Amino acid sequence: MQLVPSRPRVAGSALTTPHFLLLYAAMLVAAAGNTALQSVMPAIGREIGISDFWVTVSYTWSAVLWVTLAPFWARQSDHHGRKALTLLGVGGFIASMTLCGLALLAGLEGVLAGGLTFAAFAVCRALYGSLGCATPSATQAYLAARTRRSARVEALSALSSSFSLGTIVGPALAPLFVLPIVGLAGPLFAFAAIAVVVFAAILGGLPDDKKPRHGRRAGHGAAMSYPSLGSSPTGASVIAATSPKGPRLKWNDPRIRNWIIAGVIAGHAQAATLACLGFFVIDRLHLAPHGSEKSIAIVMMAGAAATLAAQWALIPRLRLNPRALILWGGLIAAAGLLVTMAANELYGLVLGFGVASLGFGFTRPGFTGGASLAVPLAEQGGVAGVVTAANGISYVAAPGIGMLLYAADPHWPFAVGAALLLGLLLWGRRQLAA
């Protein structure tokens, strides 16, 4: 299929608007489906009767695979065709969501015991962690190869915003898909079905790029951190996809070490509390598992909206330097976590988690920007890789740690998260350069 000159094109790009929307949809459906899953999993776990800890661990396992394999697929997109890798990622999402939905439905109907249900779920979810991470790097590379260097940052930032939008769309739609027969597993089947439509549209509507074409611009993709409510893109993957490949950096390079430490501390506080959020909503509001997904979705949407407000509206206007973003963000997030911890009604939970997410919306761009400014242009690709890994690593161990704290006392994850952030505030005042 050839590009049609008469169609409107993305500014500075050889890509038509319909083709850009296909790439955008591939990213959006995965992010929305992932956060929709997070909004219903606490209710499913309580309905089946499995420990909250094992519920969380069963689907954070895919984050381990994502962090491990995302750089591999980012490299492979340059060799096997970006369209093929995009289809691979969307296909992995479809297979994973369908099989996970079947496993959970079997558990909800009593066909499988609770432990076996979540063991099967974890195996099926691994498909998403293994293959789904191919989509971001492949879609970025596809767009970058057809966009002038001067317009690449803007185009890739627009594409990456699909992850952020998905964190609102997913929880908003999830309660609508809790339908008769499939029940709480309905959102998984619904987003798998939507992804099938996206897959078919990409297969038939996106030009193939496997065979080199004369004059095709070079462009590469970059791994993105695990898609979740707490990992809205902050520019690191865009930097990696637009900067020349420089020397490989390590996280403990003296120039960026303190920025990475700050990012990992804030990321762990966020990931640990986010893992407990759904269970906390159920317990604080004394909700039955079935039906609780609506309240959970409202709180998650408030957090996602606050994060986007910070990154898309407040930061460009306030023009704070990276150090100030981390210090103010840590203080605001800590206050929000304490309000969440003390809340006894939906309004308090929405307010507290919204304030916390606003603060986290400052800390991520803060440590990303600080690390980026610490190295010259030739090393921007390297530092972006370290930042992306730091973002993703927070979703490996922190959710499990958060649930262990929650099992001891439901207040502890939020109290410990706030303490970490206040400690970051005191440490950062001395260690982070203005």
Rosetta blueprint (number, residue, H / E / L):
1 M L
2 Q L
3 L L
4 V L
5 P L
6 S L
7 R L
8 P L
9 R E
10 V L
11 A L
12 G L
13 S E
14 A L
15 L L
16 T E
17 T H
18 P H
19 H H
20 F H
21 L H
22 L H
23 L H
24 Y H
25 A H
26 A H
27 M H
28 L H
29 V H
30 A H
31 A H
32 A H
33 G H
34 N H
35 T H
36 A H
37 L H
38 Q H
39 S H
40 V H
41 M H
42 P H
43 A H
44 I H
45 G H
46 R H
47 E H
48 I H
49 G L
50 I L
51 S L
52 D H
53 F H
54 W H
55 V H
56 T H
57 V H
58 S H
59 Y H
60 T H
61 W H
62 S H
63 A H
64 V H
65 L H
66 W H
67 V H
68 T H
69 L H
70 A H
71 P H
72 F H
73 W H
74 A H
75 R H
76 Q H
77 S H
78 D H
79 H H
80 H H
81 G L
82 R H
83 K H
84 A H
85 L H
86 T H
87 L H
88 L H
89 G H
90 V H
91 G H
92 G H
93 F H
94 I H
95 A H
96 S H
97 M H
98 T H
99 L H
100 C H
101 G H
102 L H
103 A H
104 L H
105 L H
106 A H
107 G H
108 L H
109 E L
110 G L
111 V L
112 L L
113 A L
114 G H
115 G H
116 L H
117 T H
118 F H
119 A H
120 A H
121 F H
122 A H
123 V H
124 C H
125 R H
126 A H
127 L H
128 Y H
129 G H
130 S H
131 L H
132 G H
133 C L
134 A H
135 T H
136 P H
137 S H
138 A H
139 T H
140 Q H
141 A H
142 Y H
143 L H
144 A H
145 A H
146 R L
147 T E
148 R L
149 R H
150 S H
151 A H
152 R H
153 V H
154 E H
155 A H
156 L H
157 S H
158 A H
159 L H
160 S H
161 S H
162 S H
163 F H
164 S H
165 L H
166 G H
167 T H
168 I H
169 V H
170 G H
171 P H
172 A H
173 L H
174 A H
175 P H
176 L H
177 F H
178 V L
179 L E
180 P L
181 I L
182 V L
183 G E
184 L L
185 A L
186 G H
187 P H
188 L H
189 F H
190 A H
191 F H
192 A H
193 A H
194 I H
195 A H
196 V H
197 V H
198 V H
199 F H
200 A H
201 A H
202 I H
203 L H
204 G H
205 G H
206 L L
207 P L
208 D L
209 D L
210 K L
211 K L
212 P L
213 R L
214 H L
215 G L
216 R L
217 R L
218 A L
219 G L
220 H L
221 G L
222 A L
223 A L
224 M L
225 S L
226 Y L
227 P L
228 S L
229 L L
230 G L
231 S L
232 S L
233 P L
234 T L
235 G L
236 A H
237 S H
238 V H
239 I H
240 A H
241 A H
242 T H
243 S L
244 P L
245 K L
246 G L
247 P L
248 R L
249 L L
250 K L
251 W L
252 N L
253 D L
254 P L
255 R L
256 I L
257 R H
258 N H
259 W H
260 I H
261 I H
262 A H
263 G H
264 V H
265 I H
266 A H
267 G H
268 H H
269 A H
270 Q H
271 A H
272 A H
273 T H
274 L H
275 A H
276 C H
277 L H
278 G H
279 F H
280 F H
281 V H
282 I H
283 D H
284 R H
285 L L
286 H L
287 L L
288 A L
289 P L
290 H L
291 G L
292 S H
293 E H
294 K H
295 S H
296 I H
297 A H
298 I H
299 V H
300 M H
301 M H
302 A H
303 G H
304 A H
305 A H
306 A H
307 T H
308 L H
309 A H
310 A H
311 Q H
312 W H
313 A H
314 L H
315 I H
316 P H
317 R H
318 L H
319 R L
320 L L
321 N L
322 P H
323 R H
324 A H
325 L H
326 I H
327 L H
328 W H
329 G H
330 G H
331 L H
332 I H
333 A H
334 A H
335 A H
336 G H
337 L H
338 L H
339 V H
340 T H
341 M H
342 A H
343 A L
344 N L
345 E L
346 L H
347 Y H
348 G H
349 L H
350 V H
351 L H
352 G H
353 F H
354 G H
355 V H
356 A H
357 S H
358 L H
359 G H
360 F H
361 G H
362 F H
363 T H
364 R H
365 P H
366 G H
367 F H
368 T H
369 G H
370 G H
371 A H
372 S H
373 L H
374 A L
375 V L
376 P L
377 L H
378 A H
379 E H
380 Q H
381 G H
382 G H
383 V H
384 A H
385 G H
386 V H
387 V H
388 T H
389 A H
390 A H
391 N H
392 G H
393 I H
394 S H
395 Y H
396 V H
397 A H
398 A H
399 P H
400 G H
401 I H
402 G H
403 M H
404 L H
405 L H
406 Y H
407 A H
408 A H
409 D L
410 P L
411 H L
412 W H
413 P H
414 F H
415 A H
416 V H
417 G H
418 A H
419 A H
420 L H
421 L H
422 L H
423 G H
424 L H
425 L H
426 L H
427 W H
428 G H
429 R H
430 R H
431 Q H
432 L L
433 A L
434 A L
